[in-house]
Amino acid sequence: MKMLDYLSRSQIQRLHDLKGDRNARRVLNNMREYLSCFRSDTGEYVYYLSKPGRERIGCETVRKKTAQVNHYLMRNDMYIHLKPEDWKNEVKISVPNIVTVIPDAYYRYEMRRHFLEVDHLQSMLKNRKKIERYKKLKATGAMQEKLRYFPRLIWVTTTEHRRKQLIEWCEGLDCQVYLWDEIR
């Protein structure tokens, strides 16, 4: 919870191999002192650390019920899908006075660095501007100098139409686009 912020019951089941729904509910009920939850628009409960939970594990980030929870759940589904070697949420990557990007996650998978961008109800104009910043970052050569390559850009989106548009705009970048349904 500390690393992933919000998790649905089914995500917790997959992460911790809790098998059936009934067992997962029992385990989560036993932890209710340390967790807060709310029902998402999909009808599934979403959990996050309560104040006693944050204190117990030393987490300073306060989370509350949010309408943007699907953004977090999409990011977490990619984490669960890949089980990467390392994972950092919202890392600021900057070439001073030139460009700054803040990917939803920055991780290493199969000995290669990746940027993750989650597209859940974000305007396509914002997505296009973000892709342009990645292209600008690549053009600086800063990442290639450090890593000897430019990280792969991974997108998770909700529709086939959005996927096609993202792929078209990412021309010139090593890019993959997944539908949320493909990774959960």
C-alpha positions as CSV (number, residue, x, y, z in Angstrom):
1,M,0.0,0.0,0.0
2,K,2.8,2.4,0.8
3,M,4.3,2.0,-2.7
4,L,1.1,1.7,-4.8
5,D,-1.2,4.1,-2.9
6,Y,-4.6,2.5,-3.7
7,L,-5.4,-1.2,-4.4
8,S,-8.6,-2.9,-5.2
9,R,-9.5,-6.1,-3.5
10,S,-8.8,-8.1,-6.7
11,Q,-5.4,-6.4,-7.0
12,I,-4.5,-7.4,-3.4
13,Q,-5.6,-10.9,-4.2
14,R,-3.3,-11.2,-7.2
15,L,-0.4,-9.5,-5.4
16,H,-0.5,-11.7,-2.4
17,D,-2.0,-14.9,-3.9
18,L,-5.0,-14.8,-1.6
19,K,-6.9,-17.3,-3.8
20,G,-10.7,-16.8,-3.4
21,D,-12.7,-13.7,-2.8
22,R,-13.9,-14.9,0.6
23,N,-10.4,-15.4,1.8
24,A,-9.3,-12.0,0.5
25,R,-12.3,-10.3,2.3
26,R,-11.4,-12.2,5.6
27,V,-7.7,-11.0,5.4
28,L,-8.7,-7.4,4.6
29,N,-11.3,-7.5,7.4
30,N,-8.5,-8.6,9.8
31,M,-6.5,-5.5,8.7
32,R,-9.4,-3.0,8.9
33,E,-7.7,-1.1,11.7
34,Y,-4.9,-0.1,9.3
35,L,-6.9,0.4,6.1
36,S,-9.6,2.7,4.8
37,C,-11.7,1.8,1.9
38,F,-14.4,3.1,-0.5
39,R,-16.4,1.5,-3.3
40,S,-15.2,2.5,-6.7
41,D,-17.4,3.2,-9.7
42,T,-16.8,-0.4,-10.8
43,G,-18.4,-1.6,-7.6
44,E,-15.2,-3.0,-6.2
45,Y,-13.8,-1.9,-2.9
46,V,-10.5,0.1,-3.1
47,Y,-8.2,0.2,0.0
48,Y,-5.6,2.7,1.2
49,L,-3.7,3.2,4.4
50,S,-5.5,4.8,7.4
51,K,-3.7,7.0,9.9
52,P,-2.8,4.0,12.1
53,G,-1.7,2.1,9.1
54,R,0.6,4.9,7.9
55,E,2.0,5.2,11.4
56,R,2.7,1.5,11.7
57,I,4.7,1.3,8.5
58,G,6.2,4.8,8.5
59,C,4.3,6.2,5.5
60,E,4.0,10.0,5.4
61,T,1.8,10.2,2.3
62,V,-1.8,10.8,3.2
63,R,-4.3,9.4,0.8
64,K,-8.1,10.1,0.8
65,K,-11.0,8.9,-1.3
66,T,-10.5,10.3,-4.8
67,A,-12.4,10.4,-8.1
68,Q,-9.1,9.7,-9.9
69,V,-8.7,6.3,-8.3
70,N,-8.9,4.5,-11.7
71,H,-5.7,6.2,-12.7
72,Y,-3.9,4.6,-9.8
73,L,-5.6,1.3,-10.4
74,M,-4.4,1.2,-14.0
75,R,-0.9,2.0,-12.9
76,N,-1.0,-0.7,-10.3
77,D,-2.4,-3.3,-12.8
78,M,0.7,-2.7,-14.9
79,Y,2.9,-3.2,-11.8
80,I,1.1,-6.5,-11.0
81,H,1.2,-7.6,-14.7
82,L,5.0,-7.1,-15.0
83,K,6.3,-7.5,-11.5
84,P,9.3,-5.3,-12.4
85,E,12.7,-5.4,-10.8
86,D,12.2,-1.9,-9.4
87,W,9.4,0.6,-9.6
88,K,9.2,4.3,-8.7
89,N,6.0,6.4,-9.0
90,E,6.1,9.9,-10.5
91,V,9.8,10.5,-10.7
92,K,10.8,13.9,-12.0
93,I,13.3,13.5,-14.9
94,S,14.7,16.8,-16.1
95,V,17.3,18.4,-18.3
96,P,17.6,21.8,-16.7
97,N,16.3,24.7,-18.8
98,I,15.2,22.3,-21.6
99,V,12.6,19.7,-20.6
100,T,11.0,18.0,-17.6
101,V,8.9,14.9,-17.7
102,I,7.2,13.2,-14.7
103,P,6.1,9.7,-15.8
104,D,3.4,7.9,-13.8
105,A,6.1,5.3,-13.1
106,Y,9.8,4.7,-14.0
107,Y,10.9,1.1,-13.7
108,R,13.3,-1.6,-14.8
109,Y,12.0,-4.7,-16.5
110,E,14.0,-7.3,-18.3
111,M,17.2,-5.3,-17.7
112,R,15.8,-2.2,-19.5
113,R,14.4,1.1,-18.2
114,H,10.8,2.1,-19.0
115,F,8.6,5.1,-18.6
116,L,4.9,4.4,-17.9
117,E,2.1,6.8,-18.8
118,V,-1.5,6.1,-17.8
119,D,-4.3,7.5,-20.0
120,H,-7.6,7.4,-18.1
121,L,-9.9,10.1,-19.3
122,Q,-7.1,12.5,-19.9
123,S,-7.5,14.8,-22.8
124,M,-5.7,13.6,-25.9
125,L,-4.2,17.1,-26.3
126,K,-2.4,16.6,-22.9
127,N,-1.2,13.2,-24.0
128,R,0.2,14.7,-27.2
129,K,2.0,17.4,-25.3
130,K,3.5,14.8,-23.0
131,I,4.7,12.7,-25.9
132,E,6.3,15.9,-27.4
133,R,8.2,16.3,-24.0
134,Y,9.5,12.7,-24.3
135,K,10.7,13.4,-27.8
136,K,12.4,16.5,-26.6
137,L,14.0,14.6,-23.8
138,K,15.2,12.0,-26.3
139,A,16.6,14.7,-28.6
140,T,18.8,16.0,-25.7
141,G,20.7,12.7,-25.6
142,A,20.9,13.0,-21.7
143,M,19.2,9.6,-21.0
144,Q,21.2,7.9,-23.8
145,E,24.4,9.2,-22.3
146,K,23.5,7.9,-18.9
147,L,21.9,4.6,-19.9
148,R,23.3,4.0,-23.4
149,Y,19.7,3.9,-24.7
150,F,16.5,5.8,-24.4
151,P,13.9,4.1,-22.2
152,R,10.9,2.5,-23.7
153,L,7.6,4.5,-23.3
154,I,4.7,2.3,-22.2
155,W,1.1,3.6,-22.3
156,V,-2.0,2.1,-20.7
157,T,-5.2,3.4,-22.1
158,T,-8.9,2.5,-22.2
159,T,-9.9,2.2,-25.9
160,E,-8.6,1.0,-29.2
161,H,-9.1,4.4,-30.8
162,R,-6.9,6.1,-28.1
163,R,-4.3,3.3,-28.5
164,K,-4.1,4.0,-32.3
165,Q,-3.7,7.7,-31.7
166,L,-1.0,7.3,-29.1
167,I,1.0,4.9,-31.4
168,E,0.8,7.4,-34.2
169,W,2.0,10.3,-32.1
170,C,4.9,8.2,-30.6
171,E,6.6,7.7,-33.9
172,G,10.3,7.9,-33.4
173,L,10.1,6.6,-29.8
174,D,10.3,3.0,-28.7
175,C,6.7,2.7,-27.5
176,Q,4.1,0.1,-26.6
177,V,0.5,0.8,-25.8
178,Y,-1.7,-1.6,-23.8
179,L,-5.4,-1.5,-23.2
180,W,-6.3,-1.7,-19.5
181,D,-8.4,-4.8,-20.2
182,E,-5.3,-6.6,-21.5
183,I,-3.3,-6.3,-18.4
184,R,-5.8,-6.9,-15.6
